[in-house]
């Protein structure tokens, strides 16, 4: 299956797009988002997605991921897309859920219960000592209905430098269309940053300010990924 990806490699001992804010008022990207009439063949829409990394001068990394997912069919709830799983290494980093909120069709905000945000160790790692600090959390959204939009946002902070280069892969397509996607990377000025695309060619907008080099990729109206060769539940689409 051909998947478009952005490969990010940062060589050093290391984002900031605008963030959806919580509140009774429905955020503009959600309030003005299209629905099933405009996308009759889709199960849902990612109204807005933001992935950002910040490399500090001491070598610690902060990464933030945030997305607003609009439900158009029950497929998304049956396959747990409204209950995403967050993974992180608790031995060296701290994870916090910044927002887990669903906006109902009428605009009513419903937050995930605090006692549902409980970290645990995956069963597969329970007896694997080298992975004992690998943790996960299922963010359980509530009150989901057709036309509702959930926002999931979380941040992972290094407690100390890892001593190895930061690298990663960002999937540029999903099982649903992405209407607005920001990828932002901030590094100390002069830090070597290398990016490359798989089956695509992307160019970042670079800005230097206050001793930082900021690289931003912005994409709109990203089509659904081709999933013909994916397994049941589209496994293999995400990492």
C-alpha positions as CSV (number, residue, x, y, z in Angstrom):
1,X,0.0,0.0,0.0
2,X,1.4,3.4,-1.0
3,X,1.3,5.7,2.0
4,X,2.4,9.3,2.0
5,X,4.7,10.0,4.9
6,X,7.0,12.7,6.2
7,X,10.2,11.5,7.7
8,X,11.8,13.8,10.2
9,X,15.4,13.4,11.5
10,X,16.9,15.9,13.9
11,X,20.6,15.6,14.6
12,X,21.4,17.1,18.0
13,X,21.6,16.3,21.7
14,X,15.7,19.6,20.3
15,X,6.6,23.3,17.6
16,X,4.2,25.6,17.5
17,X,0.9,25.7,15.6
18,X,-2.2,27.3,17.0
19,X,-4.1,25.2,19.5
20,X,-7.8,24.6,19.9
21,X,-8.9,26.0,23.2
22,X,-11.4,24.5,25.6
23,X,-14.6,26.4,26.5
24,X,-18.3,26.4,26.1
25,X,-18.0,28.2,22.7
26,X,-17.5,25.7,19.8
27,X,-14.1,26.5,18.2
28,X,-14.4,28.0,14.7
29,X,-12.7,25.1,12.8
30,X,-15.4,22.7,14.3
31,X,-18.4,25.1,14.0
32,X,-17.7,25.6,10.3
33,X,-16.7,22.1,9.4
34,X,-18.6,20.2,6.6
35,X,-20.6,17.1,7.4
36,X,-22.1,14.0,5.8
37,X,-23.8,16.0,3.0
38,X,-20.5,17.2,1.7
39,X,-18.7,13.8,2.4
40,X,-21.4,11.1,1.8
41,X,-18.8,8.3,1.3
42,X,-16.6,9.0,4.3
43,X,-16.8,7.7,7.9
44,X,-15.5,10.9,9.4
45,X,-13.3,13.9,9.0
46,X,-10.2,15.2,10.8
47,X,-11.2,18.8,11.0
48,X,-7.8,20.0,12.3
49,X,-4.6,18.1,13.2
50,X,-1.5,19.6,14.8
51,X,1.8,17.8,15.4
52,X,4.6,19.7,16.8
53,X,8.0,19.1,18.4
54,X,10.3,21.4,20.3
55,X,14.0,20.7,20.9
56,X,15.3,22.7,23.9
57,X,18.9,23.8,24.1
58,X,19.6,21.2,26.8
59,X,18.6,18.4,24.5
60,X,15.1,17.6,26.0
61,X,12.2,17.3,23.6
62,X,8.5,18.3,24.0
63,X,6.0,16.9,21.5
64,X,2.4,17.8,21.3
65,X,-0.3,16.1,19.2
66,X,-3.8,17.4,18.8
67,X,-6.7,16.5,16.5
68,X,-10.4,17.2,16.1
69,X,-12.2,14.2,14.7
70,X,-15.8,14.5,13.4
71,X,-18.0,11.4,13.3
72,X,-20.0,10.8,10.1
73,X,-20.7,7.0,10.6
74,X,-20.7,4.5,13.4
75,X,-17.6,2.8,11.9
76,X,-15.4,5.2,13.9
77,X,-17.0,4.3,17.3
78,X,-17.2,0.5,16.5
79,X,-13.4,0.6,15.8
80,X,-12.4,2.7,18.7
81,X,-11.3,5.8,16.8
82,X,-13.1,7.9,19.3
83,X,-11.1,6.2,22.1
84,X,-7.5,6.7,20.9
85,X,-4.6,5.1,22.7
86,X,-1.6,7.2,23.8
87,X,1.8,5.5,24.3
88,X,5.0,6.9,25.9
89,X,8.1,5.9,27.9
90,X,7.3,6.8,31.5
91,X,10.9,6.1,32.5
92,X,12.2,9.2,30.8
93,X,9.1,11.4,29.9
94,X,6.0,12.7,31.4
95,X,2.7,12.6,29.5
96,X,-0.3,14.8,30.2
97,X,-3.7,14.9,28.5
98,X,-4.4,18.6,27.6
99,X,-7.9,18.1,26.3
100,X,-10.3,15.2,25.9
101,X,-13.6,16.9,24.9
102,X,-16.5,16.1,22.6
103,X,-18.7,18.8,21.0
104,X,-22.2,17.4,20.5
105,X,-24.2,18.4,17.4
106,X,-25.9,21.1,19.3
107,X,-22.6,22.5,20.5
108,X,-22.7,21.1,24.0
109,X,-19.2,20.2,25.3
110,X,-18.8,16.9,27.1
111,X,-15.4,16.2,28.7
112,X,-14.0,12.8,29.3
113,X,-14.2,11.8,33.0
114,X,-11.0,12.3,35.0
115,X,-11.1,8.7,36.3
116,X,-11.1,7.4,32.7
117,X,-7.7,8.8,32.0
118,X,-5.7,6.1,33.8
119,X,-2.3,5.0,32.5
120,X,-1.4,1.3,32.5
121,X,1.2,-1.1,31.2
122,X,0.2,-3.0,28.0
123,X,-0.3,-6.7,28.7
124,X,2.3,-7.6,26.1
125,X,4.9,-5.7,28.2
126,X,3.9,-6.9,31.7
127,X,6.7,-9.4,31.9
128,X,9.2,-7.8,29.6
129,X,11.6,-6.0,31.9
130,X,13.3,-3.8,29.2
131,X,9.9,-2.4,28.4
132,X,8.6,-2.0,31.9
133,X,8.4,1.8,31.6
134,X,6.3,1.7,28.4
135,X,2.9,3.0,29.3
136,X,-0.4,3.6,27.5
137,X,-3.7,5.3,28.1
138,X,-7.0,4.9,26.4
139,X,-8.7,8.3,26.2
140,X,-12.4,7.5,26.5
141,X,-14.6,10.1,25.0
142,X,-18.3,10.1,26.0
143,X,-21.5,11.3,24.5
144,X,-20.5,10.6,20.9
145,X,-23.2,10.9,18.2
146,X,-23.3,11.3,14.5
147,X,-22.1,14.8,13.7
148,X,-20.2,15.1,17.0
149,X,-16.6,16.1,17.0
150,X,-14.0,14.9,19.6
151,X,-10.8,16.8,20.4
152,X,-7.9,14.8,21.8
153,X,-4.7,16.7,22.8
154,X,-1.7,15.5,24.7
155,X,1.9,16.5,25.4
156,X,4.9,14.3,26.2
157,X,7.9,16.1,27.9
158,X,11.4,14.6,28.4
159,X,12.5,14.8,32.0
160,X,16.1,14.7,30.9
161,X,18.0,14.6,27.6
162,X,18.0,11.2,25.9
163,X,21.5,11.6,24.4
164,X,20.3,10.3,21.0
165,X,19.1,12.0,17.8
166,X,15.4,12.6,17.6
167,X,13.8,11.0,14.6
168,X,10.2,10.0,13.7
169,X,7.7,9.4,10.9
170,X,4.5,11.4,10.5
171,X,1.7,9.7,8.5
172,X,0.4,12.3,6.1
173,X,-2.9,10.5,5.3
174,X,-5.6,8.8,7.4
175,X,-8.6,6.6,6.9
176,X,-10.6,9.8,6.8
177,X,-9.9,13.1,5.0
178,X,-7.8,15.7,6.9
179,X,-9.1,19.2,6.3
180,X,-6.3,21.2,8.0
181,X,-3.0,19.7,9.0
182,X,0.0,21.5,10.7
183,X,3.4,20.0,11.4
184,X,5.8,22.3,13.2
185,X,9.3,21.7,14.4
186,X,11.3,24.2,16.5
187,X,15.0,23.7,17.1
188,X,17.8,25.9,18.4
189,X,19.2,28.1,15.7
190,X,21.7,26.2,13.5
191,X,20.6,22.7,14.5
192,X,20.7,20.3,11.6
193,X,17.2,19.2,10.6
194,X,16.6,16.8,7.7
195,X,13.2,15.9,6.3
196,X,12.1,13.7,3.4
197,X,8.9,12.5,1.9
198,X,7.7,9.0,1.0
199,X,5.7,9.2,-2.3
200,X,5.4,12.9,-1.8
201,X,7.5,16.1,-1.9
202,X,6.9,18.7,0.9
203,X,8.6,22.0,1.6
204,X,8.6,23.7,5.0
205,X,8.2,27.4,5.7
206,X,11.2,28.4,7.8
207,X,11.3,31.2,10.3
208,X,14.2,32.2,12.6
209,X,13.3,34.2,15.8
210,X,14.6,34.5,19.3
211,X,17.4,32.0,18.7
212,X,15.1,29.3,17.2
213,X,14.6,27.9,13.7
214,X,11.0,27.0,13.2
215,X,9.9,24.7,10.3
216,X,6.2,24.5,9.5
217,X,4.4,22.2,7.0
218,X,0.8,23.1,6.3
219,X,-1.5,21.0,4.3
220,X,-5.2,21.3,3.5
221,X,-8.0,19.0,2.1
222,X,-5.8,15.9,2.4
223,X,-7.7,13.0,0.7
224,X,-8.4,9.7,2.4
225,X,-5.6,7.1,2.3
226,X,-6.0,4.2,-0.1
227,X,-6.7,1.2,2.2
228,X,-7.4,-1.5,-0.3
229,X,-4.3,-3.5,0.8
230,X,-4.8,-2.8,4.5
231,X,-6.0,-5.6,6.8
232,X,-9.2,-5.8,8.8
233,X,-9.8,-2.5,10.6
234,X,-7.2,-0.8,8.4
235,X,-4.4,-2.1,10.6
236,X,-1.1,-0.9,9.3
237,X,-2.3,2.6,8.6
238,X,-1.0,4.1,11.8
239,X,2.2,3.8,13.8
